[in-house]
Amino acid sequence: MSKIQLGSTGIEIEKNGFGCLPIQRITKEEAACLLRKAVDGGINYFDTARAYSDSEEKIGYAFQGMRDKVVIATKTHAQTGAELRQHLETSLRELNTDYIDIYQFHNPAFCPRPGGEDGLYDAALEAVAQGKIRHIGLTNHRLAVAREAIRSGLYVLLQFPYSYLSGAQEEELVEGCRERGMGFVAMKGMAGGLIRNGTAAALWMARQAGVVPIWGVQREWELDQFLACVKEDAELTAEYQALIDKDRRELTGDFCRSCGYCMPCPAGIQINQCARMSLMLRRMPAADYLTEYWQGEMEKIKGCLNCGKCASKCPYGLNPARLLQENYKEYWTHF
């Protein structure tokens, strides 16, 4: 078991966290069994969001009578201080708790600060004073916002996409958090599904000092895979390193992470899927993507307006229109 301090919060957690977005897709009882098994296996950090439909409710149900054993992080996508207060009260009720350990601004387009016209940070400070939240964090997909959050000194942690496919820009964020005593929570540790071996991903993460990956878990076998790494402190063998090296050769660079912030498309194109179709065909059963449905979705690329809206919203600075055209050409070579 690997225990670490979460930034400067004084909170001790198991280095692997549980991402609670996927439990939206299973029943309340199934979610409760999964969450309790995670606790029994040593995991005590659970990350959810007000935007994750009934995820908070399922967590509140699962952890009745054991609140002191878990650290709960949730998020608000509020745009104003008044809306944040509403979100917070709903989250407290759904989570069946009177306090939240880490309350995060959920991917804002800017870095909330005290005195801002939006009132977000001031409302969060008010909640801290009331004892309703203990610490304030921020999640993002935008490098500029993440960098500003680190420089600001206003947040105890940053949550950002990070995996062994990440590059120098993400490494810079991790190092910035280390230097300032901030926690770094890694979302998308499986790179949006491009990484196929959870053990390899977990073993690599185990060697990233101060980084807390939150693994999105829906099925018991997925949890078992991560718990095995937690319990055994498994070794990053030459075989796993070779797999990581192979993935890096094939997948790093100018590729779509499928975050979806380019959406919606005025031409109705599923940019966040179609712009990485060639990768999916290499990584997944190809037959799943050669269906009549996906043929129709790929054909929509011909209607691209080249309006530039997707490029202006891409947090990674990609040119989605170009990626769509490249993936369109490669897609039809499979027929």
C-alpha positions as a printed NumPy array, in Angstrom:
array([[  0.   ,   0.   ,   0.   ],
       [  1.344,   3.415,  -0.951],
       [  0.091,   6.309,   1.166],
       [  0.862,   9.913,   0.236],
       [ -0.063,  13.387,   1.419],
       [ -2.479,  15.166,  -0.914],
       [ -0.517,  18.308,  -1.621],
       [ -0.486,  20.645,   1.402],
       [ -3.915,  19.552,   2.676],
       [ -2.601,  17.256,   5.386],
       [ -4.943,  14.568,   4.035],
       [ -3.362,  11.145,   3.667],
       [ -4.663,   8.994,   0.834],
       [ -3.814,   5.833,  -1.039],
       [ -1.945,   6.923,  -4.155],
       [ -4.602,   5.432,  -6.459],
       [ -8.015,   7.092,  -6.486],
       [-11.422,   6.029,  -7.774],
       [-13.004,   8.073, -10.582],
       [-16.772,   7.919, -10.141],
       [-18.002,   9.061, -13.556],
       [-18.562,   5.487, -14.859],
       [-20.794,   4.426, -11.949],
       [-23.56 ,   6.437, -13.613],
       [-23.927,   3.448, -15.947],
       [-24.627,   0.808, -13.286],
       [-27.32 ,   0.314, -10.652],
       [-27.169,   1.783,  -7.166],
       [-26.53 ,  -1.622,  -5.599],
       [-23.826,  -2.499,  -8.136],
       [-22.147,   0.86 ,  -7.523],
       [-22.321,   0.408,  -3.754],
       [-20.67 ,  -3.013,  -3.947],
       [-17.925,  -1.653,  -6.18 ],
       [-17.252,   1.411,  -4.011],
       [-17.179,  -0.601,  -0.767],
       [-14.85 ,  -3.169,  -2.325],
       [-12.524,  -0.331,  -3.299],
       [-12.422,   0.843,   0.336],
       [-11.802,  -2.695,   1.567],
       [ -8.935,  -2.894,  -0.944],
       [ -7.27 ,   0.237,   0.414],
       [ -8.546,   3.008,  -1.889],
       [ -9.919,   5.989,   0.041],
       [-10.002,   8.892,  -2.479],
       [-13.209,   9.167,  -4.521],
       [-13.749,  11.822,  -7.191],
       [-17.158,  12.729,  -8.61 ],
       [-19.023,  15.821,  -9.868],
       [-22.392,  17.496,  -9.709],
       [-22.548,  17.018, -13.499],
       [-22.244,  13.203, -13.224],
       [-26.02 ,  12.614, -12.965],
       [-26.602,  10.182, -10.036],
       [-22.939,   9.484,  -9.193],
       [-23.044,  11.568,  -6.   ],
       [-26.244,   9.875,  -4.861],
       [-24.681,   6.423,  -5.305],
       [-21.601,   7.472,  -3.325],
       [-23.778,   8.8  ,  -0.505],
       [-25.689,   5.535,  -0.415],
       [-22.559,   3.372,  -0.5  ],
       [-20.695,   5.19 ,   2.259],
       [-23.443,   5.437,   4.873],
       [-21.857,   4.94 ,   8.271],
       [-18.309,   5.055,   6.934],
       [-17.787,   8.715,   6.027],
       [-14.684,   8.88 ,   8.211],
       [-12.99 ,   6.212,   6.077],
       [-13.151,   8.08 ,   2.773],
       [-11.971,  11.324,   1.212],
       [-14.608,  12.76 ,  -1.117],
       [-13.864,  15.204,  -3.921],
       [-16.625,  16.625,  -6.071],
       [-16.942,  19.437,  -8.586],
       [-19.206,  22.307,  -9.548],
       [-19.74 ,  23.597, -13.064],
       [-21.453,  26.703, -11.673],
       [-21.03 ,  29.981, -13.52 ],
       [-21.911,  32.286, -10.599],
       [-21.516,  32.329,  -6.845],
       [-25.256,  31.905,  -6.357],
       [-25.277,  28.844,  -8.595],
       [-22.275,  27.401,  -6.741],
       [-24.172,  27.636,  -3.449],
       [-27.078,  25.727,  -5.002],
       [-24.756,  23.07 ,  -6.418],
       [-23.003,  22.684,  -3.08 ],
       [-26.216,  22.165,  -1.124],
       [-27.35 ,  19.563,  -3.664],
       [-24.004,  17.777,  -3.514],
       [-24.031,  17.677,   0.292],
       [-27.524,  16.202,   0.261],
       [-26.78 ,  13.63 ,  -2.452],
       [-23.462,  12.62 ,  -0.878],
       [-25.173,  12.232,   2.493],
       [-22.525,  14.3  ,   4.259],
       [-22.163,  17.658,   5.968],
       [-18.774,  18.433,   4.427],
       [-16.789,  17.827,   1.252],
       [-13.036,  17.318,   1.488],
       [-12.055,  18.763,  -1.908],
       [-14.463,  21.031,  -3.815],
       [-13.296,  21.715,  -7.362],
       [-14.229,  24.157, -10.093],
       [-15.122,  21.857, -12.985],
       [-13.152,  22.8  , -16.106],
       [-13.805,  26.556, -16.075],
       [-12.723,  28.577, -19.102],
       [-10.838,  30.892, -16.73 ],
       [ -9.133,  30.713, -13.353],
       [-11.602,  31.86 , -10.645],
       [-10.118,  34.357,  -8.208],
       [-11.257,  36.269,  -5.114],
       [-13.187,  39.402,  -6.008],
       [-14.135,  38.165,  -9.484],
       [-17.402,  39.373, -10.97 ],
       [-18.532,  35.744, -11.243],
       [-18.367,  35.393,  -7.45 ],
       [-17.243,  31.757,  -7.676],
       [-14.123,  31.836,  -5.542],
       [-15.718,  34.068,  -2.916],
       [-18.656,  31.668,  -2.631],
       [-16.228,  28.785,  -2.192],
       [-14.339,  30.693,   0.521],
       [-17.64 ,  31.32 ,   2.256],
       [-18.329,  27.586,   2.213],
       [-14.878,  26.903,   3.693],
       [-15.624,  29.323,   6.532],
       [-18.932,  27.52 ,   7.118],
       [-17.198,  24.146,   7.279],
       [-19.085,  22.816,   4.261],
       [-15.919,  22.31 ,   2.227],
       [-12.365,  21.86 ,   3.447],
       [-10.228,  22.694,   0.433],
       [-10.635,  24.313,  -2.989],
       [ -9.287,  22.709,  -6.159],
       [ -9.609,  23.139,  -9.906],
       [ -9.942,  20.723, -12.819],
       [ -9.178,  21.627, -16.397],
       [ -8.263,  20.558, -19.914],
       [ -6.766,  23.915, -20.898],
       [ -3.043,  24.366, -20.433],
       [ -3.3  ,  28.147, -20.027],
       [ -5.895,  27.903, -17.247],
       [ -3.951,  25.125, -15.522],
       [ -0.751,  27.177, -15.57 ],
       [ -2.557,  30.198, -14.148],
       [ -4.103,  28.082, -11.38 ],
       [ -0.654,  26.83 , -10.36 ],
       [  0.836,  30.33 , -10.359],
       [ -2.097,  31.802,  -8.424],
       [ -1.458,  29.952,  -5.165],
       [ -5.234,  29.726,  -4.685],
       [ -5.704,  25.985,  -5.091],
       [ -4.639,  22.92 ,  -3.125],
       [ -4.704,  20.721,  -6.202],
       [ -4.966,  20.658,  -9.953],
       [ -6.733,  17.887, -11.823],
       [ -5.613,  17.491, -15.433],
       [ -5.364,  14.726, -18.083],
       [ -2.116,  12.807, -17.578],
       [ -0.891,   9.416, -18.712],
       [  2.232,   7.811, -20.112],
       [  1.233,   9.28 , -23.475],
       [  1.501,  12.825, -22.096],
       [  4.198,  15.2  , -23.275],
       [  6.42 ,  17.994, -22.033],
       [  3.535,  20.41 , -21.453],
       [  1.81 ,  18.092, -19.008],
       [  5.098,  17.257, -17.3  ],
       [  5.588,  20.987, -16.771],
       [  2.261,  21.134, -14.914],
       [  3.165,  18.192, -12.696],
       [  6.512,  19.752, -11.817],
       [  4.859,  23.112, -11.156],
       [  2.505,  21.492,  -8.661],
       [  5.379,  19.699,  -6.942],
       [  7.335,  22.936,  -6.582],
       [  4.364,  24.741,  -5.019],
       [  3.193,  21.96 ,  -2.759],
       [  0.007,  21.385,  -4.741],
       [ -1.559,  18.018,  -5.302],
       [ -1.798,  16.757,  -8.866],
       [ -4.729,  14.485,  -9.678],
       [ -4.43 ,  12.686, -12.999],
       [ -7.616,  12.155, -14.958],
       [ -7.686,  10.094, -18.156],
       [ -4.876,   7.85 , -17.008],
       [ -5.911,   5.458, -19.782],
       [ -5.742,   8.298, -22.348],
       [ -9.441,   8.158, -23.145],
       [ -9.298,   4.442, -23.951],
       [ -6.181,   4.486, -26.135],
       [ -4.18 ,   2.73 , -23.429],
       [ -5.509,  -0.824, -23.229],
       [ -3.518,  -2.324, -20.361],
       [ -4.594,  -0.996, -16.98 ],
       [ -1.744,  -2.699, -15.151],
       [  0.86 ,  -0.994, -17.339],
       [ -0.847,   2.359, -16.775],
       [ -1.012,   1.839, -12.998],
       [  2.603,   0.669, -12.725],
       [  3.789,   3.751, -14.624],
       [  1.652,   6.044, -12.438],
       [  3.072,   4.461,  -9.281],
       [  6.446,   5.955, -10.199],
       [  5.147,   9.507, -10.703],
       [  5.896,  11.271,  -7.416],
       [  2.982,  13.208,  -5.981],
       [  0.59 ,  12.22 ,  -8.78 ],
       [ -2.77 ,  10.702,  -7.794],
       [ -4.452,   8.895, -10.696],
       [ -8.224,   8.509, -10.5  ],
       [ -9.172,   5.35 , -12.355],
       [-12.62 ,   5.402, -13.918],
       [-14.125,   2.105, -12.785],
       [-17.405,   0.514, -13.89 ],
       [-16.751,  -3.229, -13.66 ],
       [-15.41 ,  -5.398, -10.859],
       [-12.633,  -6.871, -13.01 ],
       [-11.373,  -3.343, -13.725],
       [-11.233,  -2.591, -10.008],
       [ -9.477,  -5.905,  -9.34 ],
       [ -6.769,  -4.971, -11.825],
       [ -5.996,  -1.698, -10.053],
       [ -6.322,  -3.191,  -6.556],
       [ -3.731,  -5.812,  -7.494],
       [ -1.245,  -3.006,  -8.123],
       [ -2.231,  -1.283,  -4.869],
       [ -1.812,  -4.41 ,  -2.753],
       [  1.239,  -5.958,  -4.304],
       [  3.291,  -2.889,  -5.259],
       [  3.888,  -4.751,  -8.502],
       [  7.074,  -4.218, -10.473],
       [  7.295,  -2.321, -13.748],
       [  8.863,  -5.225, -15.598],
       [ 10.728,  -5.064, -18.877],
       [  7.648,  -6.551, -20.526],
       [  5.385,  -3.753, -19.307],
       [  7.993,  -1.125, -20.182],
       [  8.158,  -2.529, -23.71 ],
       [  4.388,  -2.186, -23.973],
       [  4.561,   1.422, -22.788],
       [  7.342,   2.184, -25.271],
       [  5.303,   0.643, -28.086],
       [  2.24 ,   2.722, -27.196],
       [  4.328,   5.86 , -27.096],
       [  5.777,   5.19 , -30.536],
       [  2.338,   4.612, -32.021],
       [  0.191,   7.11 , -30.161],
       [  2.019,  10.168, -28.863],
       [  2.057,  13.463, -30.675],
       [ -0.662,  15.113, -32.704],
       [ -3.656,  13.002, -31.709],
       [ -7.169,  13.696, -30.472],
       [ -7.632,  12.975, -26.736],
       [-11.426,  12.75 , -27.147],
       [-12.089,  15.33 , -24.406],
       [-15.033,  16.691, -26.406],
       [-14.452,  20.395, -25.824],
       [-14.53 ,  20.978, -29.588],
       [-18.183,  19.978, -29.62 ],
       [-20.818,  20.594, -30.809],
       [-19.888,  20.748, -34.481],
       [-22.042,  23.001, -36.724],
       [-21.933,  20.266, -39.381],
       [-22.983,  17.551, -36.917],
       [-19.653,  15.7  , -37.02 ],
       [-18.648,  13.619, -33.971],
       [-15.243,  15.289, -33.96 ],
       [-14.04 ,  13.707, -30.73 ],
       [-14.54 ,  10.225, -32.19 ],
       [-14.028,  10.67 , -35.916],
       [-10.788,  12.668, -35.517],
       [ -9.133,   9.665, -33.888],
       [-10.855,   6.869, -35.782],
       [ -7.609,   5.487, -37.202],
       [ -6.263,   5.05 , -33.664],
       [ -9.437,   3.32 , -32.534],
       [ -9.279,   0.914, -35.444],
       [ -5.777,  -0.051, -34.349],
       [ -6.629,  -0.355, -30.674],
       [-10.169,  -1.787, -30.641],
       [-11.958,  -4.59 , -32.511],
       [-12.117,  -3.022, -35.974],
       [-15.526,  -4.537, -36.699],
       [-17.054,  -2.299, -34.007],
       [-16.16 ,   0.768, -36.079],
       [-16.785,  -0.518, -39.585],
       [-20.526,  -0.671, -39.082],
       [-23.137,   1.109, -41.166],
       [-23.6  ,   3.58 , -38.312],
       [-19.944,   4.63 , -38.207],
       [-19.721,   4.728, -41.97 ],
       [-22.491,   7.308, -41.87 ],
       [-20.737,   9.297, -39.153],
       [-17.469,   9.308, -41.079],
       [-19.272,  10.438, -44.246],
       [-20.352,  13.577, -42.368],
       [-16.719,  14.703, -42.515],
       [-17.327,  15.591, -46.171],
       [-19.64 ,  18.305, -44.888],
       [-16.941,  19.981, -42.754],
       [-17.337,  23.765, -43.033],
       [-13.7  ,  24.518, -42.147],
       [-15.157,  27.169, -39.859],
       [-12.322,  26.861, -37.331],
       [-14.621,  26.67 , -34.305],
       [-13.274,  23.298, -33.223],
       [ -9.677,  24.506, -33.455],
       [-10.466,  27.592, -31.378],
       [-11.898,  25.397, -28.589],
       [ -9.307,  22.607, -28.606],
       [ -7.344,  22.802, -25.315],
       [ -4.39 ,  21.004, -26.95 ],
       [ -4.013,  23.412, -29.853],
       [ -4.816,  20.771, -32.483],
       [ -6.294,  21.308, -35.931],
       [ -9.323,  18.975, -35.78 ],
       [-10.373,  19.715, -39.368],
       [ -7.056,  18.376, -40.635],
       [ -7.259,  15.337, -38.354],
       [-10.765,  14.624, -39.629],
       [ -9.612,  14.631, -43.221],
       [ -6.647,  12.358, -42.453],
       [ -8.842,   9.912, -40.555],
       [-11.484,   9.982, -43.284],
       [ -8.954,   8.846, -45.891],
       [ -7.535,   6.1  , -43.706],
       [-10.958,   4.862, -42.61 ],
       [-12.074,   3.895, -46.103],
       [ -8.899,   1.889, -46.731],
       [-10.396,  -0.77 , -44.42 ],
       [-13.132,  -1.664, -46.938]])
